[in-house]
Amino acid sequence: MRIGVALSGGADSVALLAVLVELGFECEALHCNFQLRGQESERDEAFVRSLCAALRCTLRTVRFDVEARMSERGESVEMACRSLRYEWFEEMASLHGLCYVAVAHHMEDNVETFFLNLLRGSGLDGVAGMRFRRGLYIRPLLGCTRPEIEAYLERRGLGFVTDSTNMSDDFRRNRLRNRVIPVLEEHFAGAAGAIARSQGYLLDDLMLLESLVDREIGNYMRSDGGVAVAEMLADFGACAPHMLFRMMRKRHVGFSASLAAEVARSCKEGCSGKFFNAGGQSFLLDRGFLLPVEETDEMVEVHIRLATPDTFAGIMSVELLPRDKFSPSRNPYEAWFDADAVAQHDLVIRPPRRGDRLSPFGMKGSRLLSDIFRDAKLSASDKKLVRVLALPRGEDGAEDTILWIPGLRASRHFPVTDHTRSVLRLTWLQKN
């Protein structure tokens, strides 16, 4: 079995490599030079070359331009280094047939992770800490303490290098390691070990929960990815939103607990035709089912008739008012139309399509929706949430007539005039 070993040259990674070689595994050491510490970075690379030669172990090295990555992606130093490191590990595993990549996290690292995630407001996944194995990565030293690791190195007569930045309090993890946890141990002896045990119990609970979710997925999730939210509410009651969150996260990483709660609440209120977005993936709540929507120009449409507002509950509200109640405002989520003129037509609520145009109220001519979005400085994710109210094309093949872009502009079609007898006030409810 060929195993890659993340080797920085620090005590933990040196011990990890030495133990695996001692146990007879075929190891390939993987060293990242981030070129952030000048001569110290060169010292580390020279040390790991010497170590791997002594252990008769293959060494692969890489040099990264961290500043270029930060500039390109807008990442912090920590995030840029982490992303570059793990992307390269996965590339090496694929190229050289590595079964696993071993990383040298130990018990204290896991306790630090507990505090970092706890202070972010993380759920069970975060506070349960790291796992001994997750996909390609294994952590054989996760049950070992730093003193045990150093004792092993002393017994083997192996040296290691020290990263000077570990003593700096510029990073949150370092502040926990250097300041917070020592004070905690001073006042509560054995605190780190107790937290590690608690993490073990939490991880057991998490694994049990995941197995229960896996068992239930087949009862509520269809082959097309649709989820029977209404049935879940009936079966799980108050726990349904969390069950929905757990199920959806298995396929859609951007699906949050707050979004699951919103979907469950909308379903409970009888909404149908409401759209949601999670990490760029759109979903439609349709008669108790949450359906993933493909991001194409022909995305799902909700056909409505304004005489039957219950067909689009949760999308927008409709009020029929006498002409003397006409009182337009600057609210972009509100639109007014001549009720008699609009009521004669079937309408559609849909995402924008390439080439869509709007004839803006109070202006001559028409404008591409893409130009309107650009002027409004909408981001790519914002654009995915936009819906339009349109009059579908007729048999003559004419393009849809865009009546309203909720939150942006209304058209000059079906306006309220002196001859209008009654008006429709539409209020858009999905102000994402």
C-alpha positions as CSV (number, residue, x, y, z in Angstrom):
1,M,0.0,0.0,0.0
2,R,1.5,3.3,-1.1
3,I,0.8,6.2,1.2
4,G,1.5,9.9,0.8
5,V,2.7,11.7,3.9
6,A,2.4,15.4,4.3
7,L,5.8,16.4,5.6
8,S,6.5,19.9,6.7
9,G,9.6,19.0,8.8
10,G,7.9,19.8,12.1
11,A,7.8,17.3,15.0
12,D,4.4,15.9,14.2
13,S,5.0,15.2,10.5
14,V,8.4,13.8,11.1
15,A,7.0,11.4,13.7
16,L,4.2,10.4,11.3
17,L,6.6,9.6,8.5
18,A,9.0,7.7,10.8
19,V,6.2,5.6,12.3
20,L,4.7,4.6,8.9
21,V,8.1,3.7,7.5
22,E,8.8,1.7,10.7
23,L,5.5,-0.2,10.2
24,G,6.5,-1.2,6.7
25,F,4.3,1.1,4.6
26,E,5.6,2.3,1.2
27,C,5.6,6.1,1.8
28,E,6.1,9.1,-0.5
29,A,6.7,12.3,1.5
30,L,5.0,15.4,0.1
31,H,6.6,18.7,1.0
32,C,5.1,22.2,0.2
33,N,7.4,25.2,0.1
34,F,5.2,28.2,0.4
35,Q,8.2,30.6,0.2
36,L,6.8,32.8,2.9
37,R,9.6,32.7,5.5
38,G,12.7,33.4,3.4
39,Q,15.7,31.3,4.5
40,E,13.6,29.4,7.0
41,S,11.5,27.9,4.2
42,E,14.7,26.9,2.4
43,R,16.0,25.4,5.7
44,D,12.8,23.3,6.0
45,E,13.1,21.9,2.5
46,A,16.8,21.0,3.0
47,F,15.9,19.2,6.3
48,V,13.1,17.1,4.7
49,R,15.5,16.1,1.9
50,S,18.0,14.9,4.4
51,L,15.4,13.1,6.5
52,C,13.9,11.3,3.5
53,A,17.3,10.2,2.4
54,A,18.0,8.8,5.9
55,L,14.6,7.0,6.0
56,R,15.0,5.8,2.3
57,C,11.7,7.4,1.4
58,T,10.7,9.0,-1.8
59,L,10.3,12.8,-1.5
60,R,8.2,15.0,-3.8
61,T,8.3,18.8,-3.4
62,V,6.5,21.8,-4.8
63,R,6.9,25.6,-4.6
64,F,3.9,27.8,-4.4
65,D,3.3,31.5,-5.2
66,V,0.9,32.2,-2.3
67,E,0.6,36.0,-3.1
68,A,-0.5,35.2,-6.6
69,R,-3.2,32.8,-5.3
70,M,-4.4,35.4,-2.8
71,S,-4.7,38.0,-5.5
72,E,-6.5,35.7,-7.9
73,R,-9.0,34.2,-5.4
74,G,-9.2,36.9,-2.7
75,E,-8.2,34.3,-0.1
76,S,-6.4,34.9,3.2
77,V,-2.8,33.6,3.7
78,E,-4.1,30.7,5.7
79,M,-6.8,29.8,3.2
80,A,-4.6,30.2,0.2
81,C,-1.9,27.9,1.7
82,R,-4.5,25.3,2.7
83,S,-6.2,25.3,-0.7
84,L,-2.9,25.0,-2.6
85,R,-1.6,22.2,-0.3
86,Y,-4.7,20.0,-0.6
87,E,-5.1,20.6,-4.3
88,W,-1.5,19.4,-4.8
89,F,-2.0,16.4,-2.5
90,E,-4.9,15.3,-4.6
91,E,-2.9,15.8,-7.8
92,M,0.0,13.7,-6.4
93,A,-2.4,10.9,-5.2
94,S,-3.9,10.7,-8.7
95,L,-0.5,10.8,-10.6
96,H,1.3,8.4,-8.3
97,G,-1.4,5.9,-7.2
98,L,-1.4,6.9,-3.5
99,C,-4.1,5.0,-1.6
100,Y,-4.2,7.7,1.1
101,V,-2.5,10.9,2.1
102,A,-1.6,10.9,5.8
103,V,-1.6,14.2,7.7
104,A,-0.1,14.7,11.1
105,H,-2.9,16.3,13.2
106,H,-2.8,15.2,16.8
107,M,-5.1,15.5,19.8
108,E,-4.2,19.1,20.7
109,D,-4.9,20.1,17.0
110,N,-8.3,18.6,17.3
111,V,-9.0,20.5,20.6
112,E,-8.0,23.7,18.9
113,T,-10.4,22.9,16.0
114,F,-13.1,22.4,18.6
115,F,-12.7,25.9,19.9
116,L,-12.4,27.5,16.5
117,N,-15.6,25.9,15.3
118,L,-17.4,26.5,18.6
119,L,-16.6,30.2,18.5
120,R,-17.9,30.4,14.9
121,G,-21.2,29.0,16.1
122,S,-20.7,25.6,14.4
123,G,-23.0,22.7,14.7
124,L,-22.3,19.0,15.5
125,D,-20.1,18.6,12.4
126,G,-17.7,21.3,13.6
127,V,-17.4,20.6,17.3
128,A,-17.1,16.8,16.8
129,G,-13.7,17.6,15.3
130,M,-11.6,15.8,12.7
131,R,-12.0,12.2,11.8
132,F,-9.3,9.5,11.6
133,R,-10.3,9.1,8.0
134,R,-12.2,11.3,5.5
135,G,-12.0,10.3,1.9
136,L,-8.4,10.4,0.7
137,Y,-7.0,11.7,4.0
138,I,-6.1,9.8,7.1
139,R,-4.9,11.1,10.5
140,P,-3.1,8.2,12.3
141,L,-1.8,10.5,15.2
142,L,-5.2,12.0,16.1
143,G,-5.3,10.1,19.4
144,C,-1.7,11.1,20.3
145,T,-0.6,14.1,22.4
146,R,2.2,16.4,21.5
147,P,4.4,15.2,24.5
148,E,3.9,11.6,23.3
149,I,5.1,12.6,19.8
150,E,8.1,14.4,21.1
151,A,9.0,11.4,23.4
152,Y,8.9,9.1,20.3
153,L,11.2,11.4,18.3
154,E,13.7,11.5,21.2
155,R,13.6,7.7,21.5
156,R,14.3,7.4,17.8
157,G,16.9,10.1,17.8
158,L,15.1,12.1,15.1
159,G,15.3,15.9,14.9
160,F,12.8,18.3,13.5
161,V,12.5,22.0,12.5
162,T,10.3,24.6,14.2
163,D,8.2,27.1,12.3
164,S,8.8,30.5,13.8
165,T,5.3,31.7,12.8
166,N,3.8,29.2,15.3
167,M,4.9,31.5,18.1
168,S,3.1,34.5,16.5
169,D,-0.4,35.4,17.8
170,D,-1.4,36.8,14.4
171,F,-3.5,33.7,13.6
172,R,-6.5,32.6,15.6
173,R,-5.3,29.0,16.0
174,N,-2.0,30.2,17.4
175,R,-3.8,32.4,19.9
176,L,-5.7,29.4,21.1
177,R,-2.6,27.3,21.3
178,N,-0.3,29.9,22.9
179,R,-2.7,31.8,25.2
180,V,-6.2,30.4,25.7
181,I,-5.7,26.6,26.2
182,P,-2.7,27.0,28.6
183,V,-4.8,29.2,30.8
184,L,-7.6,26.7,30.7
185,E,-5.2,23.9,31.6
186,E,-3.9,26.0,34.5
187,H,-7.4,26.4,36.0
188,F,-8.8,23.1,34.9
189,A,-6.1,20.4,34.8
190,G,-6.6,17.9,32.0
191,A,-9.1,20.1,30.2
192,A,-7.7,19.3,26.7
193,G,-7.9,15.6,27.3
194,A,-11.5,15.9,28.6
195,I,-12.5,18.0,25.6
196,A,-10.9,15.3,23.3
197,R,-13.0,12.6,25.0
198,S,-16.1,14.7,24.5
199,Q,-15.3,15.1,20.9
200,G,-15.1,11.3,20.6
201,Y,-18.6,11.0,22.0
202,L,-19.9,13.8,19.7
203,L,-18.3,12.1,16.7
204,D,-20.1,8.8,17.7
205,D,-23.4,10.8,17.8
206,L,-22.6,12.4,14.4
207,M,-21.9,9.1,12.8
208,L,-25.1,7.6,14.2
209,L,-27.1,10.6,12.9
210,E,-25.5,10.2,9.5
211,S,-26.4,6.5,9.3
212,L,-30.0,7.3,10.3
213,V,-30.2,10.0,7.6
214,D,-28.8,7.6,5.0
215,R,-31.5,5.1,6.0
216,E,-34.3,7.6,5.6
217,I,-33.1,9.2,2.4
218,G,-34.8,6.6,0.3
219,N,-38.1,7.3,1.9
220,Y,-38.2,11.0,1.1
221,M,-35.8,11.7,-1.8
222,R,-36.7,10.7,-5.3
223,S,-34.3,9.6,-8.0
224,D,-34.5,13.1,-9.6
225,G,-33.3,14.7,-6.4
226,G,-36.8,15.9,-5.4
227,V,-37.6,15.8,-1.7
228,A,-41.0,15.1,-0.2
229,V,-40.9,18.0,2.3
230,A,-44.6,17.8,3.2
231,E,-44.3,14.1,4.1
232,M,-41.2,14.8,6.2
233,L,-43.1,17.5,8.1
234,A,-45.8,15.0,8.9
235,D,-43.4,12.3,10.0
236,F,-40.8,14.3,11.9
237,G,-42.6,17.4,13.1
238,A,-40.3,19.9,14.7
239,C,-37.3,17.9,13.7
240,A,-38.2,17.9,10.0
241,P,-36.1,21.1,9.1
242,H,-33.0,19.5,10.5
243,M,-33.6,16.2,8.7
244,L,-34.1,18.2,5.5
245,F,-30.9,20.0,6.1
246,R,-28.9,16.8,6.7
247,M,-30.4,15.1,3.6
248,M,-29.8,18.0,1.3
249,R,-26.2,18.6,2.5
250,K,-25.3,15.2,1.2
251,R,-25.9,16.4,-2.4
252,H,-25.7,20.2,-2.1
253,V,-22.9,21.5,0.0
254,G,-24.3,25.1,0.0
255,F,-27.7,24.0,1.5
256,S,-27.7,25.6,4.9
257,A,-29.7,24.9,8.1
258,S,-31.4,28.3,7.8
259,L,-32.5,27.6,4.2
260,A,-33.9,24.2,5.3
261,A,-35.9,26.0,8.0
262,E,-37.2,28.5,5.5
263,V,-38.2,25.7,3.0
264,A,-40.0,23.8,5.8
265,R,-41.8,27.0,7.0
266,S,-42.9,27.8,3.4
267,C,-44.2,24.3,2.9
268,K,-46.1,24.3,6.2
269,E,-47.8,27.6,5.1
270,G,-48.9,25.9,1.9
271,C,-46.6,27.9,-0.5
272,S,-46.2,26.4,-4.0
273,G,-44.1,27.8,-6.8
274,K,-41.5,29.5,-4.5
275,F,-37.9,29.5,-5.5
276,F,-34.8,29.0,-3.3
277,N,-31.1,29.2,-4.0
278,A,-28.3,27.3,-2.3
279,G,-24.7,27.9,-3.5
280,G,-25.8,28.6,-7.0
281,Q,-28.2,25.7,-7.3
282,S,-31.9,26.7,-7.6
283,F,-34.8,24.8,-6.1
284,L,-38.5,25.0,-6.6
285,L,-41.1,24.2,-3.9
286,D,-43.9,22.6,-5.8
287,R,-47.0,21.1,-3.9
288,G,-44.9,19.8,-1.0
289,F,-41.9,18.7,-3.0
290,L,-38.6,20.5,-3.2
291,L,-37.2,20.1,-6.7
292,P,-33.7,21.0,-8.0
293,V,-33.9,23.2,-11.0
294,E,-31.3,23.0,-13.8
295,E,-29.6,26.3,-14.6
296,T,-30.6,26.7,-18.2
297,D,-32.5,29.2,-20.3
298,E,-35.5,27.0,-20.1
299,M,-35.8,26.8,-16.4
300,V,-39.1,25.8,-14.8
301,E,-42.0,28.2,-15.2
302,V,-45.0,28.9,-13.0
303,H,-48.1,29.6,-15.1
304,I,-50.7,31.7,-13.3
305,R,-53.9,33.5,-13.8
306,L,-54.4,36.5,-11.6
307,A,-58.0,35.6,-11.0
308,T,-56.7,32.6,-8.9
309,P,-54.0,33.9,-6.6
310,D,-53.8,30.7,-4.6
311,T,-51.8,29.2,-7.5
312,F,-48.8,31.3,-6.7
313,A,-49.0,31.7,-2.9
314,G,-45.7,32.5,-1.4
315,I,-44.5,34.2,-4.6
316,M,-46.5,37.4,-4.7
317,S,-49.7,38.8,-3.2
318,V,-52.5,40.2,-5.4
319,E,-55.0,42.8,-4.4
320,L,-58.0,44.0,-6.5
321,L,-58.7,47.6,-5.7
322,P,-61.0,50.3,-7.0
323,R,-59.5,53.0,-9.2
324,D,-59.5,55.6,-6.5
325,K,-57.2,53.4,-4.3
326,F,-54.4,53.7,-6.9
327,S,-51.4,55.1,-5.0
328,P,-48.2,54.0,-6.7
329,S,-44.9,54.3,-4.7
330,R,-41.2,53.9,-5.4
331,N,-41.2,50.4,-3.9
332,P,-39.6,48.2,-6.7
333,Y,-41.3,45.1,-5.2
334,E,-44.7,46.6,-5.9
335,A,-46.4,46.9,-9.3
336,W,-49.8,48.3,-10.5
337,F,-51.8,47.2,-13.6
338,D,-55.1,47.7,-15.2
339,A,-57.1,44.8,-13.7
340,D,-59.5,44.3,-16.6
341,A,-56.6,44.3,-19.2
342,V,-54.4,41.8,-17.3
343,A,-57.2,39.4,-16.2
344,Q,-57.7,38.4,-19.9
345,H,-54.3,36.8,-20.1
346,D,-52.5,33.8,-18.7
347,L,-49.1,34.9,-17.3
348,V,-45.9,33.2,-16.3
349,I,-43.4,33.7,-13.6
350,R,-40.0,32.5,-14.8
351,P,-36.2,33.2,-14.8
352,P,-34.9,35.6,-17.3
353,R,-33.8,34.3,-20.7
354,R,-31.1,35.4,-23.1
355,G,-32.5,38.2,-25.3
356,D,-35.4,39.2,-23.0
357,R,-36.3,42.9,-23.3
358,L,-38.4,45.2,-21.1
359,S,-40.2,48.3,-22.2
360,P,-39.7,50.4,-19.1
361,F,-42.5,52.5,-17.6
362,G,-42.0,56.2,-18.4
363,M,-39.5,55.5,-21.2
364,K,-39.6,55.0,-24.9
365,G,-38.2,51.9,-26.6
366,S,-37.0,48.8,-24.8
367,R,-33.9,47.6,-23.0
368,L,-32.2,44.2,-22.7
369,L,-32.7,42.7,-19.3
370,S,-28.9,42.0,-19.2
371,D,-28.3,45.8,-19.5
372,I,-30.7,46.5,-16.7
373,F,-28.9,43.9,-14.5
374,R,-25.6,45.4,-15.3
375,D,-26.8,48.9,-14.4
376,A,-28.1,47.5,-11.1
377,K,-24.7,45.9,-10.5
378,L,-26.2,42.5,-9.8
379,S,-23.7,39.7,-9.0
380,A,-23.8,36.3,-10.8
381,S,-25.6,34.8,-7.7
382,D,-28.0,37.8,-7.6
383,K,-29.0,37.2,-11.2
384,K,-29.8,33.6,-10.5
385,L,-32.5,34.7,-8.0
386,V,-34.2,37.1,-10.4
387,R,-37.7,36.2,-11.7
388,V,-39.8,38.0,-14.2
389,L,-43.6,38.3,-14.7
390,A,-44.3,37.8,-18.4
391,L,-47.1,37.4,-21.0
392,P,-46.1,34.3,-22.9
393,R,-45.5,34.4,-26.6
394,G,-48.5,33.8,-28.8
395,E,-49.0,31.4,-31.7
396,D,-47.5,34.0,-34.0
397,G,-44.1,33.2,-32.5
398,A,-43.6,36.7,-30.9
399,E,-41.3,36.9,-27.9
400,D,-42.7,37.0,-24.4
401,T,-43.7,40.4,-23.2
402,I,-41.9,41.2,-19.9
403,L,-44.3,43.0,-17.6
404,W,-42.3,43.3,-14.5
405,I,-38.9,42.5,-13.0
406,P,-39.7,42.5,-9.2
407,G,-37.1,44.6,-7.3
408,L,-35.9,46.4,-10.4
409,R,-38.4,47.8,-13.1
410,A,-42.0,47.6,-14.3
411,S,-43.0,47.9,-17.9
412,R,-45.4,50.3,-19.5
413,H,-47.8,47.5,-20.6
414,F,-51.3,47.4,-19.1
415,P,-50.9,50.7,-17.3
416,V,-53.5,52.3,-15.0
417,T,-55.2,55.2,-16.9
418,D,-58.1,57.5,-16.5
419,H,-60.3,54.9,-18.1
420,T,-59.2,52.1,-15.7
421,R,-62.1,50.8,-13.6
422,S,-60.2,48.7,-11.1
423,V,-56.5,48.1,-10.4
424,L,-54.3,45.2,-9.5
425,R,-51.6,45.8,-6.9
426,L,-48.9,43.0,-7.0
427,T,-46.5,42.7,-4.2
428,W,-43.5,40.5,-4.6
429,L,-42.8,38.4,-1.5
430,Q,-39.4,36.8,-2.3
431,K,-37.0,39.6,-1.5
432,N,-33.8,37.6,-1.6
